[in-house]
Every structure is written in structure tokens, then in C-alpha cells.
Amino acid sequence: MTTDAPMARPGRVIRDRYELRSQLGRGGMGTVWLAMDRMLGRLVALKEVLLTPYGEGLEIQRARALREARSLARIRHPAIAEIYDVFEEGGSPWIVMVYVEGGSLDDLIRRRALSEREIAALGRDVLAGLTAAHAAHVLHRDVKPANIVVGHGGKVVLVDFGIAQIVGESGLTSHSIMLGTTEFMAPERIDARAVGPAADLWSLGVTFFCALEGYSPFRRDNAYATVHAVCNDDLPPPRRRGPLYDVIAGLLRKDPALRMGAAELDRRLAVIAAPPRLEPPVQKPRSRPPVERPRPQRQPARPPSPHTSLRSVAAALAAMAPGAAGRALDAMAGDPSRAAGVLALLPSDQAGRAVGHMTAGGAAALLRQLPASRGASILADVPDRVAADILNALGVTPAAVRLVEAMTTRRARQVLEYVPPPVTAALLRATTDGRAERLLAGLSPAVRAQIAIAE
């Protein structure tokens, strides 16, 4: 598409009313701007729909933008982005929507590990919005962490209905074009079978997996391998086993007829999201005060040996939930050698689950005390982004370099993908195992480009 209209940039005023402030997001369907509505004096999200002369015709693309606006207008729910207006300027369609201050769930997953309760509570909000959309005969078709906005006040909003489908209306997509993010697509969409609300629930299940485990379960090195994984591969085994993983497994059944439905999903999420019950104190009957008797003199107990002490602490940690065990290890970080000794007594998978709930600095202090091979085996059971935070907390140090060298090539790539590029560049330069080029080549093009700039 060619146009003489000025490029969208901060400061440009659209339709003599909306002043562009900054980009909120950018994707294949267009750019979302933070804008000031000068007439009403409020901030809005302004989506500039991208029209391209390649592939589908411009009229089909314009019709899809109108369909997105119509899809949103049909739904009234707090978890669905409210639409204010739609118009065309400079040859491009624009959609004016409510602005929710915050970030995407994808950003949140990158920053820290989320508890099952957090994911379940957030998921119930998204599910409620999806249920409202399905009741209005609208399928979202692109549910993923990047399209879920988490506001600062806890408000959760599902956005980007750019490829939504209104049930009963003819599609606008060419048969040769498959819109959406493949790793989140339901198998029936890929196979061009009939699609219903169960397809959105599949995408929600993949989203839950990303939030729980820290990586996308069906993403592979290329599009063909990803499509094959979605349609044929089993769900990866959990690193954080629990009731939420069981919910995910129920959502990610290949046959939509066997997939968990919305009502059962909401019931199970409500149980996971519920705060722990506090048992009321037991009222003991009053009794006469006991008769004081002289206490026998006891011989002072011999202090336990350090070996026995460490084993008893490790046994106590093994009986705790991973979150509680992680907090206990953080509390012991003042004596990192002792805490590392306790960690060394736990099985690698159990140690990994506990470390995954520690602060990055606390975990780094413990891993400095352990052999690199043991640290790598523990990090194998830590979500990718959390492991990256720990590696970043270690910094460009011999301990961090040895840890990278002790990881498998695949695991090192998974973790380095989320380490700040300048740190990754320095770590790769410092390695001596001859894998630096292979590790770099396995990272995503975007990360490799940032590393090149850092170097």
C-alpha cells in the first residue's frame, strides 16, 4: 500500500483528536499506540491496522479491521477491551480502545515465576472474558500471553481480536493463509477442521503452560516442526507438578470433543485460586492448674554433628511445598555454604523446584558453593526465565561460565535466550569448551542481533 500520509510517530495527531504518545505493542496485524484523546482528555489505546500489498487484498484487510471492531462491540465484559470508535485515516483503519495501564502476561512471565494461585486467578478472568465472547458467538483465535494485559490494579483484559471470527459469518482469510500464532493454535485449526470455543480453550491451556513452566510446550526450531508438535507430540512432563498441570493436560487434548469444558475449567481454577483455609483454634476445656513439681536436672544434650544437622534440615525441606522450601532456603542465604550443603542433599528435581521459588540473588549465592555439574542438574528443573535471572545474578564470573559449560547445548540455549544480551555475549566469550558459536547460532535472530550490538 502506498500513501502520502505522514508516518505514525509520537507527537502525530490522528483525525485532529488523538495525539500519539508511545508504542504499546507491535505485531503482524498492526501497531497499538498510547494516545491522548484531546476532546475528552483521557488516554486511549489506538490501534493502527497494518495494510500490506502482499498476500490478501486490501479490501479484505480493511474488512477484517471492521470485523475486529464489530467483534469487540458485541461483547460487554470487564475482561474484554472496550471499543470506543473505528475510522479510516491515511488509508489505514484505526480502532480506538480502552487503555489499561500495565503490561502483558508475556512480560510478567519473563520477569518472574508465577504461583499456581496467581495463574489460576488470572486465568479465571481470561476465561470469563472468553465465555462472554463465545456467548456473543465470537471466537478469539489468538489467545496467548502477549494478548493478555495485566493492569497495575490486578485488572486482566484480553486484547487483539484482529483475527476473531463471528460464528455464522463467512471467513475473510484466503485458504492459503493461516492467521495466528502456530504454537498456540489448536490442532483442529491447523487441520482445517470445524472450529468452536474448544479451540480458544486449547490456546488458553498453552498459555497456562507458559505461565507455569516458563516456556512454550510446542515451539520448535521451525514452523513445520511446530505444526507437527501441536498435532502429534505429547505434552512435556511437568517441572512444577500440581493441580494446575492436571488442568492444563485436560485442556490440551488433541480431540476437542475430549477437551475440558469452560464450566469444569472454572470450577477447578476456583479451587486452585482459593486462599488456604485457616483452621479455627481448638477451644480447650478449662481445667485446674497443674501442681508444680520439681523438674529433674537434665544432662546437657550433645550438639548434633554438622552432617546430621544438614540431613535433618534437608528432610524438613523435602516435606515442604516448593514455594515454602524456596523461602526457607532464602532465609538461610546468610550462610550460603550451609544452605548449599542442604540443597546438595535433595534430589535434583526437588532441589530445582525449591530453587525456582527463591530470589535470584539467593539462588545465585547457593549455586556459587556447588560444583557446576550439580548446579546445572538443579537448574534443569527450573523454568527457563527463572534460570536466566539466576545466571544474570551470578554475573560474568567464573562460576557462571562453568555453569553454562556444564549445561547441555539445548538447555544453555533455552536459558541464554532470556539473559540480558550483554551478559550473554560476555559469558560466551569467556567459555572454553568450544561451543560458543553453536550456542550463539541456536539463539533467536532477535537475541543474536542484540548480542551483535552489545559486542
N, C-alpha and C positions, 0 to 999 in steps of 0.2 A: 504494500500500500504506500502510495506517495501522497504527501500533503504538504502544503505550505504553512501549516500551523506550527507555532513555536513548540519546541520540545518541552515536555513536562519537567519541571525542575523546581526546587524550593524557591518560593517567592512568586511564582507564576499564579495568577488569579484565573480560575476557570469560571466561565459563564458570568463574569463580573460579580462573583459572590464567594467562591470557595478559594481561599488562599492556601497554596500548598506549603506545608511546613517541613516534612521529612518523610522518607520512605518507611513504611511499616513492614513491608514484605514484597517479594517479587517472585514470580513463577511463570510457568509456561502459559497461563491464562491471562496474565496481566500484572499490573503493579498496584499495590494498595498504599495510599498516601494518608498521612495525618494532615488534616486541613482545618482551617478556621472558617466556619460559616459566618461571614461578616454580617449577614442580615439578622441572624438570631443570636450571634455572639457565643457560639458553642463549638467545641471540637467535634469533628466527624471523621469517619474513615471513608475515604473517597477512592473507589476502585476504577482505575483506567484499564479497560479491557483491551488486550493486545489483539490487533488485527494483522494478519500476515498474508502476503500474496501467495504463499506456498500452501499446497495441500487443499484444504476446503475453500470454497468460495467465500468472498467477503460477506455476502448476504446471509449465508449460513452462520458465519461467526457473529454477525450482528443479531441474528435471531436467537443464538444461544445466550447472548448477554441479556436480551429481553426475557428469555426464559428463566435465567437466574433471578432476575428481579421479580418475575411473577411467582417463582418458587418460594422466595422469601416472603412475598406479600401474602401468600396463602397460609403462612404459619404464624401463630401467635403463641410464643413461649419464651420465658426468660433465657433459656439456653440457646436460642436461635437468634442470630444477629438481625436486629430490626432494620428494615429498609425505609429510608426517608424519601428518596427521589431517584429517577433514572432519566438520563438525557443523552444527547449526542453533541459533541463539540470537537471541531478539528478533524472530523471523520472518524473519531473513536467514540464508542459508547462509554458512559461513566455511570457508576452506581454509587449513590450516597447512602452510607450505613451508619449505625450507631458505633461510636468509638468506645472500646473497652480498654482502659489503661492496664497494661500488664504485658505478659509475654506468652509465647506459645508453649504448649506442653512439651514440644520437642526441645525448646530452650531449657525448660525445667529439668528434663531427663538428663541433658548434658551437664547441668550444674551439680546434681546430687542424686543419690539413691532415694527413691520414694518408698515409704512403707506400704504394706498391703492395705491398711486402713485409708491412707491418703488416696491411693489409686482407686479403691472401691468407692469412696465418697465422690471423687471427681467423676468416675465412670457412671455413677447413678445420674449425675446431672446431664452428662452427654446422652445417656440412654433416654432420659426423659425428653430431651430435645428431639432425638431421633424418632421416638414414639409419636411425638406431636407431628413431625414431618410425615411419617408413614400414615398417620390418621388423615392427613391432608392429601394423601396419595402422591407424596413426593419422596423419591429415593435420592439420597445424597450422592452416593457412588464414589466419594473420595475422602472417606473418614480416615484420618491419620493424625499423628501428634502435631504436625505443623499446622493443621486446620482446627486445632482446639486452642482457644485463648483462655488463659488463666489470669483473671484480674487480681489486682493487689488486695482487694477485699474478699477474695475467695470466689468471686463470680466466675462461672465457667460458661463459655459461649462457643458453639460450633459455627464455623465460618466457611466461606468459599463454597457456595452451591453452584460453581461455574459449570460443572458437568452434570448437575442434577437432572433427573428425569421425572416428569409428571406422568404418572401412570395413566395410560389410555390415550396419550398423545403420541404422534409419530416421532421417531427419533430424528436428530439433526446430524448424526455422525455418519460419515462415509463408512462403508463396510471394511475398507482397508485401514481405517484409523481406529485405534483403541485408546480412548482417553482415560487418564487416571494414572495412579502410581502402582506399577505392576506388583511390587512386593506386598501391597496391602489389598490387592484385588481378590475377590472370591473366585474359586475355581470355575463356577458356572459362568462368570463374566468372561473369563479367558476362553472358555469353550463355546461362547456364544449361545449358551442355553438361556431359558427363561430366567429372568432375574426378579427377585422380590425383596422384601425387607430383610430376609436372612442374609443377603449379600452385604448389607451395611453392618449387620451384627458380626459377620466374619471380620470385616475391616476393624471393627471395634475390638475384637479379640486379638488381632495382630497388634493393635495399639496398646492394649493391656500388657501383652508380652514385652513390647519395647520398654514400657514403663517399669515393669517388674524386673526384667533380666538385663536391661541396658543395651540390647542390640535387637536388630530386626531378624526374625526367625527364618525368613525365606529369601533374604537378599543374598545374591551370589555375584560372581565377578562380571557376568554379562546378562543381557536381557533374556536370552534364550534359556540360560541356566536358571534364572529366577523364575521364569514361567514354568519350567519343568519342576522346580522345587515346590511352587504353590500347588500344582496339580498332583504331585506324586510323593513328595517327601513327607516323612513323619515329622511331627512337632519335636524340636530338640528337647532333650531331657532337662529338667529344671536345675538351676543352681540354687534358687531360693524356693524350696519345696514348701507348699502350704495350700490353703483352701483357694486362694486366688488362681494358682496354677491349674487347679482342677476345673475352675470356671473357664479359664482360657481353653483348656482341652475340649470342653463341651461346646465352645463357640467355633473351634477350628476343625470341625468335622467336615470332610470333603463333600459329603452329601448334604445339601441344605435341608432335606427332609429330616435328617437326624440331628441337626444343629440345635443347640439350646435356644429356646424362645425368649422373647423380651420379658414376659411375666416371671418366668423362673430365674432369669438373669437378675432382675431387680431384687427378687427375694433373697438370692444368695449374696448379692453385693451388699444388701442392707445388713445382713448378719456380719459380714466381714468389716463393714464400716462402723458398726455399733461400738461405742466405747466399752471398755471392760467393766463388768458388773462388780460393784463393791459390796461384799457381803456385810450385812449389819452386824455390829458387835454382839456377841452372845452375852445375855444378862445372866450372871451367876447368882444363885440364891445366897442371901446373906447368911453368914454363919458366925459362930463365936470366934473371937480372935484366938489363934493358936497359942498354946502355952510355950513360953520361951524356954528352951532347953540349951544348956551349954553345948557349943559346937566342938566336935573333936578337932584337935590340931592335926592338920594335914601336912605331909611332907611336900615341899615344893616340887611340882612336876618338872621332869626334864624336858627342855625345849625340843620340839621335833627337829629332825635333821632337815637341812635345806631341800634335799631330794624328796623326802616325804611331804614337806610343806607344798612344794610345787605340784606334786601329784594330787594333793587334796584340792588345791585351787583349780587345777585343770578339770578334776571331776565335777566340781561345782559349776564351772563354766559350761561343761558338756551338758549339764541338766537344764541350762537356761535357754530361753528363746534367743535367736541370733541377735536381735536388737539389744536385749539386756546384756548378752555376753560382750557385744561391742562396746557398750557403755562401761562395763566393768573393766575391760582392757584399757580404755581411755583413762579411767581413774587410776590405773596402775602405771601410766606412762611416765610418771616421775621417776620410776625405777625401771628403765627400759630393758635392762638385761634380765631382770627377774620376770617381767611381763613376757619377754621373748621366750624365756625358758618355759613358761606356762604354755604359750602358743605352740611351742615345738612338741609338746606332749599330746596335742589334739590331732585327730586325723585331718589330712589336708583339706577335705571338703568342708568339715565342720569349722576348721580354722578360717577358711575363706569366707564362709558365711558370716562369722563374727567380725572379721576384718572389714567386710563390706559395709558394716554398720558403724565403724569407727570414724573419727575425724581423719582427714588426710594426713595431717601432721602427726597425730598419734600413731597411725598405722606405719608411717614412714620411719618413725623413731624405733618401732619394733623390728621392722624389716632390716634396718641397718645392723641389727645384732645377729641376724640369722645368716646361714650360708645362702648364697644366691640361688642354688638349686632348690632349697626348701622354700625360699621366698617366692620363686616362680611357680612352684606347685601350689602354694597358697593362693596366689593371685589368679591362678587358673579358674578358681571358683568365685571370683569377684567380678561384678559387672564391668564391662569394658570402660565405661566413663569413670567409674569409681576407681578402677585400677590406674587409669590415666591421671586422675587427681593425685593419687598416692605417688606415682612416678614423678609428677611435676613437683610435689612437695619434697621429694628426695633431691631434686635439682640435678645439675650436671656434675655429679660426683662419681667417684669410683664405684660406690655401692649401686647407684642407678645404672651405670654402664654394665656392671656384672649381672645385674638383674635382667636387663634386656638381652644380654648374651645367653642367659640361662633359659629364656623363653623359647618355645618353638617359633619358627618363622611366622606361621599363621597367627599365633597368639600375639607376638610382638607387633605385627601389623595392626591387629584389632585394637590394641591399646594405644599405639603411637598415633593412630588416626585422630585421637581426641586430646593428645598432649599439645600444648602451645607449639606452633611450628619452630620458633627459635630454639626451644629446648630440644625438640626432636632433631633438628639439624645438628646441634652440638653433641647430642648423645650418639648419633650415627657417625659423626667424625671421630668420636673417641673409641668406638668399638674396634676390636682387633680380631674378631672371628671371621672376617671376610664376607659378612652378609649385608653390609651397609647398602650396597647397590640393589640387592634383591629386596630388602625391606623397603627402601625408598620406592622402587618400581611397583610394589604392591599397594601403596597408599593411593587414595583417590586423587584425580587430577587437580582438584581444588587445593588439597593439602600440599601436594607436590609444588604447586605454583607458589603457595605461601612460603614454603621452605626455601625455594629458589630466591625469593625476595629477601628472606631472613639472612641467607648466606651472602 
